[in-house]
């Protein structure tokens, strides 16, 4: 297994990289060491360096091929660490030493920020390693890393989904507030334009189900410039395994479904929202990643071929886009609006009655842009379909449709 079982942890969707397939004959490998992908974890580098080091022991990696997903998720697989080669264990010891030094440095910096010294209530003890043993990397270190990373990545995935819901609710609230500040004639004109943009957004070619034979054949023809009748799953996999490691990672899967997303969204179109485009990409990629049966965050060649052998592979059920479903209920919207108003009132009292929901001001309660994908609330001066309305009491900027 190219990526050993610890990569089962990497459940969260990677930030989409939408790009056409690269000609492997032209692709040159850089001599510079590859930077670890950012999964949003504070201990991200440590996690990936441990994974990379354990991969160096091929015998250990081979043992994990038959390990169950449950055994990995529970951390029980960590007991296999006792069979890892000595030179790999030595490297793991050094990685732990470096990580502990990073944590000590972070603690010292936190202490320096406290006027009266360390505020112990704010110190969070690390859960991803056994800090009581600063000398060697043991079974308990690997178990803690697996369990902690699994939980943290699942939390980040849920946070991303919640932030998208907040983004959509903020967009709707700002649209409704914008209408309140209009005359009846202006309101009718704006509502008509809004409905036209929604209708226009829905006018696009048929969306194939991501991962279906029809979708892959369209990529084969339009993206790979191959004849439809020559479609071959083995060849398709080889052409889209851009780094030649025998797996499709989530970025390579994103490239495969990118044409379907582009049918629905064009960032240059007034009616298309780039944030929704990114969320659509995430959803499509997650749909294809259901073929990752061993849950290691990658689709192996065999898993891909198994996907093409399923009975439903040739059945194209199409795709229900974000524009065909509501990410929140009216009840959720009302609750969020009340929370938002209460937060605005609190901030107005604190800052002397100044409008609080300026794009560069405080964000809505419960909204955490750090570590999330949707940075900030909808901005001023943009079209409603892109979720960009000025806060209540502020005039539309030039370029907005009144």
C-alpha positions in Angstrom: 0.0 0.0 0.0 1.6 3.2 -1.2 0.0 5.1 1.6 -0.2 3.1 4.8 -3.2 3.0 7.0 -2.6 6.3 8.9 -3.8 8.1 5.8 -7.2 6.8 6.6 -7.2 9.8 9.0 -7.2 12.2 6.2 -11.0 12.2 5.7 -11.4 15.9 5.2 -11.6 17.2 1.7 -8.4 18.7 0.4 -8.7 22.3 -0.9 -9.7 21.7 -4.5 -7.1 22.1 -7.2 -9.0 22.2 -10.5 -6.6 21.6 -13.4 -6.6 19.7 -16.6 -4.6 16.5 -16.7 -0.8 17.0 -17.1 1.1 15.3 -19.8 3.4 12.9 -17.8 6.0 12.9 -20.6 6.4 16.7 -20.1 6.1 16.6 -16.3 9.4 17.1 -14.5 9.9 16.3 -10.9 11.3 19.0 -8.8 14.3 18.2 -6.7 12.9 20.4 -3.9 11.2 18.4 -1.1 7.4 18.5 -1.4 5.7 20.7 1.1 3.1 18.8 3.2 -0.5 19.4 2.3 -2.3 21.6 4.8 -5.2 19.7 6.4 -5.9 22.5 8.8 -4.4 20.8 11.9 -2.1 22.6 14.3 0.2 19.5 14.2 -0.2 19.0 10.5 3.6 18.7 9.6 4.2 16.3 12.5 1.3 14.1 11.3 2.5 13.9 7.7 6.2 13.5 8.6 5.3 10.5 10.8 3.2 9.0 7.9 6.1 9.6 5.5 8.6 8.0 7.8 6.5 4.9 8.5 6.1 4.4 4.7 9.8 3.9 4.5 9.4 0.5 6.1 7.9 -1.5 3.3 7.4 -4.6 5.4 5.4 -2.6 7.9 3.4 -1.0 5.1 2.6 -4.4 3.6 1.3 -5.7 6.9 -1.2 -2.9 7.0 -2.8 -4.0 3.7 -5.1 -6.5 5.6 -5.7 -4.4 8.6 -9.4 -3.4 9.1 -10.6 0.2 9.0 -12.0 -0.2 12.5 -8.6 -1.3 13.9 -7.0 1.8 12.3 -9.6 4.2 13.5 -9.4 2.9 17.1 -5.7 3.2 17.1 -5.2 -0.5 17.8 -3.0 -0.7 14.7 -0.4 1.2 16.7 0.8 -2.0 18.3 2.3 -2.9 15.0 4.9 -0.3 15.7 7.0 -2.8 17.6 7.8 -4.5 14.2 9.1 -1.3 12.6 12.8 -1.3 11.7 15.3 0.3 14.0 16.3 3.1 11.7 12.7 4.1 11.2 12.1 4.1 14.9 15.2 6.4 15.3 13.7 8.8 12.8 10.4 8.8 14.6 12.2 9.6 17.9 13.7 12.6 16.3 10.4 13.7 14.8 8.8 13.6 18.3 11.7 15.5 19.8 11.3 18.3 17.1 7.5 18.4 17.7 7.9 18.7 21.5 10.4 21.5 21.0 7.8 23.2 18.7 5.2 22.8 21.4 7.5 24.2 24.1 8.3 27.2 21.9 4.5 27.8 21.4 4.0 27.6 25.2 6.8 30.1 25.8 5.3 32.5 23.3 1.9 32.2 25.0 3.5 33.0 28.3 5.2 36.1 26.9 1.8 37.4 25.8 0.5 37.2 29.3 1.3 40.3 31.3 1.5 38.4 34.6 3.0 35.2 33.3 1.5 31.9 32.2 -2.3 31.7 32.4 -2.6 27.9 32.9 -6.3 28.0 32.1 -5.4 28.8 28.5 -2.7 26.2 28.1 -3.9 23.2 26.2 -2.0 20.0 26.7 -1.2 18.1 23.5 -3.3 15.1 22.8 -1.6 13.9 19.7 1.5 12.5 21.5 2.7 11.3 24.9 4.4 14.4 26.2 5.4 12.6 29.4 8.0 10.6 27.5 10.1 13.2 25.7 12.8 10.7 24.5 11.3 8.0 22.3 8.3 7.5 19.9 6.3 4.6 21.3 3.1 2.7 20.6 1.1 5.2 22.7 2.4 8.1 20.5 1.1 6.5 17.3 -2.2 5.6 18.9 -2.7 9.1 20.2 -1.8 10.6 16.8 -4.3 8.4 15.0 -7.2 8.9 17.3 -6.6 12.7 17.8 -6.2 13.4 14.0 -9.3 11.3 13.2 -11.5 13.3 15.6 -9.9 16.7 14.6 -10.3 16.1 10.9 -13.9 15.1 11.3 -14.6 18.2 13.3 -13.0 20.4 10.6 -15.2 18.7 8.0 -18.3 19.4 10.0 -17.1 23.0 10.5 -16.7 23.5 6.8 -20.3 22.3 6.2 -21.6 24.6 8.9 -19.7 27.6 7.6 -21.2 27.1 4.2 -24.6 27.0 5.7 -23.9 30.2 7.6 -22.6 31.8 4.3 -25.8 30.9 2.6 -28.0 32.2 5.4 -26.0 35.5 5.6 -26.5 35.9 1.9 -30.2 35.5 2.1 -30.5 37.8 5.1 -28.6 40.5 3.3 -30.7 40.2 0.2 -33.9 40.6 2.3 -32.5 43.6 4.1 -31.5 45.1 0.8 -35.1 44.9 -0.4 -36.4 46.6 2.7 -34.5 49.8 1.8 -36.1 50.1 -1.6 -39.2 51.7 -3.0 -41.9 49.3 -4.2 -40.9 49.9 -7.8 -37.2 49.3 -7.1 -38.1 46.2 -5.1 -40.1 44.6 -7.9 -37.3 45.4 -10.4 -34.7 43.8 -8.1 -36.8 40.7 -7.3 -37.3 40.2 -11.0 -33.6 40.5 -11.7 -32.8 38.1 -8.8 -35.2 35.5 -10.2 -33.7 35.9 -13.7 -30.2 35.3 -12.3 -31.4 32.2 -10.4 -33.1 30.9 -13.6 -30.0 31.7 -15.7 -27.8 29.8 -13.3 -29.9 26.7 -13.7 -29.5 26.8 -17.5 -26.6 24.5 -18.2 -25.8 21.3 -19.9 -26.8 18.0 -18.3 -24.7 17.1 -15.3 -23.4 13.6 -15.3 -23.2 11.7 -12.0 -19.5 12.0 -10.9 -17.7 8.7 -11.4 -20.3 7.2 -13.7 -19.2 5.7 -17.1 -20.9 8.6 -18.9 -19.0 11.2 -16.9 -15.6 9.4 -17.3 -16.2 8.9 -21.0 -16.8 12.7 -21.4 -13.5 13.4 -19.6 -11.9 10.8 -21.9 -13.2 12.6 -25.0 -13.1 16.2 -24.1 -10.2 16.4 -21.6 -8.0 13.6 -22.7 -8.8 13.9 -26.5 -9.4 10.2 -26.9 -12.0 8.4 -29.0 -15.1 7.4 -27.1 -15.1 3.9 -28.4 -11.5 3.4 -27.2 -12.4 4.1 -23.5 -10.3 1.9 -21.3 -10.4 2.1 -17.4 -6.8 1.0 -17.1 -5.6 3.7 -19.5 -7.9 6.3 -17.9 -6.5 5.6 -14.5 -2.9 5.9 -15.7 -3.6 9.2 -17.5 -5.1 10.7 -14.4 -2.7 9.3 -11.8 -0.6 12.4 -12.4 2.2 11.6 -9.9 2.4 8.0 -11.0 2.0 6.6 -7.4 -0.7 4.1 -8.3 -3.4 6.0 -6.6 -5.8 8.9 -7.3 -5.6 11.4 -4.5 -8.4 13.9 -3.8 -6.7 16.6 -6.0 -6.5 14.2 -8.9 -10.2 13.3 -8.4 -11.0 17.0 -8.4 -9.4 17.3 -11.8 -11.5 14.4 -13.1 -14.8 16.1 -12.0 -13.8 19.7 -12.8 -15.6 19.7 -16.2 -18.9 18.8 -14.5 -18.5 21.7 -12.1 -17.6 24.1 -14.9 -20.9 23.2 -16.7 -22.7 24.8 -13.7 -20.4 27.6 -12.7 -18.3 30.2 -14.4 -16.7 32.6 -11.9 -17.0 35.4 -14.4 -20.7 35.1 -14.7 -22.9 37.4 -12.6 -25.3 34.6 -11.7 -22.6 32.1 -10.5 -21.3 32.2 -7.0 -17.6 31.1 -6.7 -18.1 30.0 -3.1 -20.9 27.7 -4.1 -18.7 26.5 -7.0 -16.1 25.4 -4.5 -18.7 23.6 -2.3 -20.1 21.9 -5.4 -16.5 20.6 -6.2 -16.2 19.3 -2.6 -19.5 17.4 -2.9 -18.7 15.9 -6.3 -15.2 14.8 -5.1 -16.7 13.3 -2.0 -19.1 11.3 -4.1 -16.3 9.8 -6.2 -14.3 9.1 -3.1 -16.9 6.7 -2.0 -15.0 4.2 -4.1 -12.2 4.4 -1.5 -13.2 1.2 0.2 -10.3 0.9 2.6 -10.8 4.5 3.6 -7.2 5.5 3.3 -8.0 8.8 1.6 -7.0 7.5 -1.8 -8.5 5.5 -4.7 -6.1 2.7 -5.7 -6.0 1.3 -9.2 -7.9 -1.8 -8.0 -10.5 0.3 -6.3 -11.0 2.3 -9.4 -11.3 -0.8 -11.6 -13.8 -2.2 -9.1 -15.8 1.0 -9.5 -16.0 0.4 -13.2 -17.2 -3.2 -12.7 -20.2 -2.3 -10.5 -23.6 -2.9 -12.0 -24.5 0.8 -11.5 -21.4 2.1 -13.3 -23.3 2.5 -16.6 -26.3 4.0 -14.8 -26.1 7.8 -14.9 -28.5 9.2 -12.3 -27.4 12.8 -13.0 -26.5 15.2 -10.2 -28.6 17.3 -7.8 -26.8 20.6 -7.5 -26.8 23.0 -4.7 -29.4 25.1 -6.6 -31.8 22.2 -6.3 -31.6 21.9 -2.5 -31.9 24.2 0.5 -28.9 24.1 2.9 -31.0 25.4 5.7 -34.7 25.5 6.8 -36.7 28.7 7.5 -36.6 27.9 11.2 -32.8 27.7 11.1 -32.7 31.0 9.2 -35.0 32.7 11.8 -32.9 31.4 14.6 -29.7 32.6 13.0 -31.2 36.0 12.2 -32.2 36.4 15.9 -28.7 35.4 17.0 -27.2 37.8 14.4 -29.4 40.7 15.6 -28.5 40.0 19.3 -24.9 40.0 18.4 -25.3 43.3 16.4 -27.0 44.9 19.4 -24.3 43.8 21.7 -21.6 45.2 19.4 -23.4 48.4 18.8 -23.5 49.0 22.6 -19.9 48.2 22.8 -18.8 50.4 19.9 -21.2 53.3 20.3 -23.9 52.5 17.8 -21.8 52.1 14.8 -23.0 49.6 12.1 -21.4 46.3 12.9 -21.9 44.1 9.9 -19.3 45.8 7.7 -17.4 43.3 5.6 -14.2 44.2 7.5 -16.0 44.2 10.9 -17.1 41.4 13.2 -18.5 38.3 11.6 -21.8 36.6 12.7 -21.8 34.7 16.0 -20.9 31.1 15.6 -19.0 31.8 12.3 -15.3 30.9 12.4 -13.5 31.8 9.3 -10.1 30.7 10.7 -9.6 27.0 9.7 -12.6 27.2 7.4 -13.1 27.6 3.8 -15.5 30.5 3.5 -13.5 33.6 4.5 -15.8 36.3 5.8 -19.4 37.2 5.1 -20.7 38.2 1.7 -19.1 41.5 0.5 -20.6 44.8 -0.6 -21.2 45.8 -4.1 -21.7 42.4 -5.6 -24.6 40.6 -7.1 -27.2 38.8 -4.9 -26.6 35.5 -6.6 -23.1 35.7 -5.4 -24.3 36.6 -1.9 -23.1 40.1 -2.0 -25.5 42.6 -0.5 -24.6 45.6 1.8 -25.7 45.5 5.4 -29.0 47.1 6.4 -28.9 50.8 6.3 -26.0 51.0 3.8 -26.6 52.0 0.2 -25.8 49.7 -2.7 -22.4 50.2 -4.3 -21.9 51.1 -7.9 -22.3 48.0 -10.0 -25.1 46.6 -7.9 -28.5 46.0 -9.5 -30.9 48.3 -7.6 
